[in-house]
């Protein structure tokens, strides 16, 4: 399913997977991670469940890419202290083929010996009932929480109440994949944010900063926030301006 274009050792690494969700917040956050860390594309995923797309390069202009497709695998420089990879998914999954996609993806994760998986997602803002609380929540498998209990406690993140099988409305496939990874005993965390549709680039920046509180892998500013690099593809988030001739 995933064709690796480079020889990469993913052993004990972390794989970040964005779910197609409200406002595409997870995909935009993945964009920021890939662009800021100047990750290299090392694999292309094809599966009947993934609706195909093709376009010009999405990231930095000297990355030697010629095209962008629906699902691609990126990873950090092999010399980096942490092994962080991102599986960027840019199109929705076909529901009737989704389970087979998950099965093959989880087989790949196990075969490549990833240590942990982090799923990014979002939920409808109107589903947040405790408005005084943080807009971020997370769910974690027992093995993930056991490995990072002290870190997560120190961050004071709010843990989602539905721990067994959290159902995130508007979160796309995040809940189903989380359950599948749990069943496979793969250490997994799902981080999501309550958002409304619109210009969701600020939400993506906030999510990336939130994730970096845990990973501590992105360069930071003096105030501690991540120093993010905006990918050139973001100039086209809303298309061209309306032609003046229509007025």
C-alpha positions as CSV (number, residue, x, y, z in Angstrom):
1,X,0.0,0.0,0.0
2,X,2.8,2.4,0.9
3,X,5.7,2.5,-1.7
4,X,8.8,3.8,0.0
5,X,11.0,5.9,-2.3
6,X,13.9,5.9,0.1
7,X,15.4,3.5,2.6
8,X,14.4,4.7,6.0
9,X,14.6,3.1,9.5
10,X,11.4,4.0,11.3
11,X,12.2,1.8,14.3
12,X,11.0,3.4,17.6
13,X,9.8,6.4,15.7
14,X,6.5,8.4,16.1
15,X,4.0,8.5,13.2
16,X,1.7,11.5,13.1
17,X,-1.6,10.9,11.1
18,X,-4.1,13.7,10.5
19,X,-7.7,12.8,10.0
20,X,-9.8,14.6,7.4
21,X,-11.9,16.7,9.8
22,X,-13.8,19.9,10.5
23,X,-11.9,22.8,8.9
24,X,-9.1,20.5,7.8
25,X,-7.3,21.6,10.9
26,X,-5.3,18.3,11.2
27,X,-4.1,18.5,7.6
28,X,-3.1,22.1,8.0
29,X,-1.2,21.3,11.2
30,X,0.6,18.4,9.4
31,X,1.5,20.9,6.7
32,X,3.1,23.2,9.3
33,X,5.1,20.3,10.8
34,X,6.4,19.1,7.4
35,X,7.3,22.6,6.3
36,X,8.9,23.8,9.5
37,X,11.0,20.6,9.9
38,X,11.8,20.5,6.2
39,X,10.8,16.9,6.1
40,X,11.6,14.8,3.1
41,X,9.0,12.8,1.2
42,X,9.9,9.1,1.5
43,X,6.8,7.3,0.5
44,X,3.6,7.4,-1.5
45,X,0.4,5.7,-0.4
46,X,-2.2,4.2,-2.8
47,X,-5.4,2.4,-1.8
48,X,-8.8,2.3,-3.3
49,X,-10.2,4.0,-0.2
50,X,-8.2,7.1,-0.9
51,X,-9.8,9.5,-3.3
52,X,-7.0,10.4,-5.8
53,X,-5.8,13.9,-6.3
54,X,-2.8,15.5,-7.9
55,X,-1.3,19.0,-7.8
56,X,1.8,21.1,-7.8
57,X,4.4,20.8,-4.9
58,X,2.9,21.8,-1.6
59,X,6.0,22.5,0.4
60,X,9.4,24.3,0.3
61,X,10.5,25.1,-3.2
62,X,13.9,23.3,-3.1
63,X,12.5,19.9,-1.9
64,X,12.8,18.4,-5.4
65,X,9.2,17.4,-5.5
66,X,7.3,17.8,-8.8
67,X,3.8,16.8,-7.7
68,X,1.6,16.4,-4.7
69,X,-0.7,13.4,-4.3
70,X,-3.5,12.4,-2.0
71,X,-1.5,10.5,0.6
72,X,2.3,10.9,1.2
73,X,4.8,9.9,3.9
74,X,7.3,12.4,5.2
75,X,10.1,12.0,7.7
76,X,12.8,14.0,9.5
77,X,16.5,14.0,8.7
78,X,18.0,10.7,9.9
79,X,20.5,12.6,12.1
80,X,17.7,14.2,14.1
81,X,17.4,13.4,17.8
82,X,13.8,12.2,17.4
83,X,12.3,10.0,14.7
84,X,9.1,11.9,13.7
85,X,7.2,11.0,10.5
86,X,4.0,12.4,9.1
87,X,1.5,10.6,6.9
88,X,-0.3,13.5,5.2
89,X,-3.8,12.5,4.0
90,X,-5.4,15.1,1.8
91,X,-8.7,13.6,0.7
92,X,-11.5,11.8,2.4
93,X,-11.7,8.0,2.6
94,X,-14.4,5.9,0.9
95,X,-16.4,4.6,3.8
96,X,-17.0,1.1,2.4
97,X,-13.2,0.6,1.9
98,X,-12.0,2.3,5.0
99,X,-11.5,-0.8,7.2
100,X,-9.2,-2.5,4.7
101,X,-7.3,0.8,4.5
102,X,-6.9,0.7,8.3
103,X,-5.9,-2.9,8.3
104,X,-3.1,-2.4,5.8
105,X,-2.0,0.9,7.4
106,X,-1.7,-0.8,10.8
107,X,0.2,-3.7,9.2
108,X,2.7,-1.2,7.8
109,X,3.0,0.5,11.2
110,X,3.8,-2.8,12.9
111,X,6.1,-4.0,10.1
112,X,8.1,-0.7,10.2
113,X,8.3,-0.9,14.1
114,X,6.9,2.5,14.8
115,X,6.9,3.0,18.6
116,X,3.9,5.3,18.8
117,X,1.1,6.9,16.7
118,X,-0.4,10.4,17.2
119,X,-3.7,11.1,15.5
120,X,-4.7,14.7,14.9
121,X,-8.3,15.7,14.5
122,X,-11.0,18.3,15.3
123,X,-14.6,18.4,16.4
124,X,-17.5,20.8,15.9
125,X,-17.3,23.8,18.3
126,X,-20.9,23.4,19.3
127,X,-20.1,19.9,20.7
128,X,-17.9,21.6,23.4
129,X,-20.2,21.9,26.5
130,X,-17.7,23.1,29.1
131,X,-16.9,26.5,27.4
132,X,-14.6,27.6,30.2
133,X,-12.2,24.6,29.6
134,X,-9.5,24.4,27.0
135,X,-10.6,23.8,23.4
136,X,-8.1,20.9,23.2
137,X,-8.7,17.4,24.5
138,X,-6.9,14.1,24.0
139,X,-7.4,10.4,24.3
140,X,-4.6,7.9,24.9
141,X,-4.3,4.2,24.9
142,X,-3.3,2.6,28.2
143,X,0.2,1.8,26.9
144,X,0.7,5.4,25.6
145,X,-0.6,7.0,28.8
146,X,1.5,4.6,30.9
147,X,4.7,5.7,29.0
148,X,3.9,9.4,29.2
149,X,1.8,9.9,32.3
150,X,4.2,12.3,34.0
151,X,4.6,14.4,30.9
152,X,0.8,14.5,30.2
153,X,0.1,15.3,33.8
154,X,2.7,18.2,33.9
155,X,1.1,19.6,30.7
156,X,-2.3,19.6,32.4
157,X,-4.0,18.6,29.2
158,X,-7.7,17.7,29.4
159,X,-8.4,14.0,28.8
160,X,-11.5,13.2,26.8
161,X,-14.1,11.5,28.9
162,X,-14.9,8.7,26.4
163,X,-11.7,6.7,26.9
164,X,-12.8,3.2,25.7
165,X,-14.0,4.3,22.3
166,X,-14.0,8.1,22.0
167,X,-16.5,9.3,19.3
168,X,-15.4,12.7,17.9
169,X,-18.2,14.3,16.0
170,X,-16.7,16.0,12.9
171,X,-13.4,14.2,13.5
172,X,-13.5,12.0,10.4
173,X,-11.9,8.6,10.7
174,X,-9.9,9.5,13.9
175,X,-12.1,7.5,16.3
176,X,-12.2,4.4,14.2
177,X,-8.4,4.4,13.6
178,X,-7.8,5.1,17.3
179,X,-9.9,2.0,18.2
180,X,-8.1,-0.1,15.6
181,X,-4.7,0.8,16.9
182,X,-5.8,0.2,20.5
183,X,-7.0,-3.3,19.5
184,X,-3.6,-3.9,17.9
185,X,-1.9,-2.9,21.1
186,X,-0.1,0.0,19.3
187,X,0.6,2.9,21.7
188,X,-1.6,5.7,20.4
189,X,-2.8,9.3,21.3
190,X,-5.5,11.3,19.6
191,X,-5.3,15.1,20.0
192,X,-8.2,17.2,18.8
193,X,-9.6,20.7,19.0
194,X,-13.1,22.1,19.0
195,X,-13.4,24.4,16.0
196,X,-15.8,26.1,13.6
197,X,-15.5,26.1,9.8
198,X,-13.9,29.2,8.2
199,X,-10.3,30.3,8.0
200,X,-8.8,27.5,10.2
201,X,-5.2,28.4,9.7
202,X,-5.1,29.9,13.2
203,X,-6.5,26.7,14.6
204,X,-3.8,24.7,12.8
205,X,-1.1,26.9,14.3
206,X,-2.6,26.5,17.8
207,X,-2.8,22.7,17.3
208,X,0.8,22.5,16.1
209,X,1.9,24.6,19.2
210,X,-0.1,22.3,21.4
211,X,1.5,19.2,19.9
212,X,4.9,20.7,20.3
213,X,4.4,21.1,24.0
214,X,4.5,17.3,24.1
215,X,7.0,16.5,21.3
216,X,9.3,19.5,21.8
217,X,10.7,19.1,18.3
218,X,10.0,22.4,16.6
219,X,12.1,25.5,16.9
220,X,10.7,28.1,19.3
221,X,10.5,31.8,19.8
222,X,11.5,33.7,22.9
223,X,7.9,33.4,24.3
224,X,8.1,29.6,23.9
225,X,5.7,29.3,21.0
226,X,6.8,27.3,18.0
227,X,8.6,29.2,15.2
228,X,6.4,27.9,12.3
229,X,7.1,28.1,8.6
230,X,4.1,28.6,6.4
231,X,4.1,26.4,3.3
232,X,3.8,28.1,-0.1
233,X,0.6,26.1,-0.8
234,X,-1.2,28.1,1.9
235,X,-1.3,31.1,-0.5
236,X,-4.0,29.2,-2.4
237,X,-6.2,28.1,0.5
238,X,-9.1,30.1,-0.7
239,X,-8.3,30.3,-4.4
240,X,-7.9,33.5,-6.5
241,X,-9.7,36.7,-5.8
242,X,-13.0,37.2,-7.6
243,X,-12.5,38.8,-11.0
244,X,-13.4,42.4,-11.0
245,X,-15.4,42.0,-14.2
246,X,-18.3,40.3,-12.3
247,X,-19.1,43.5,-10.4
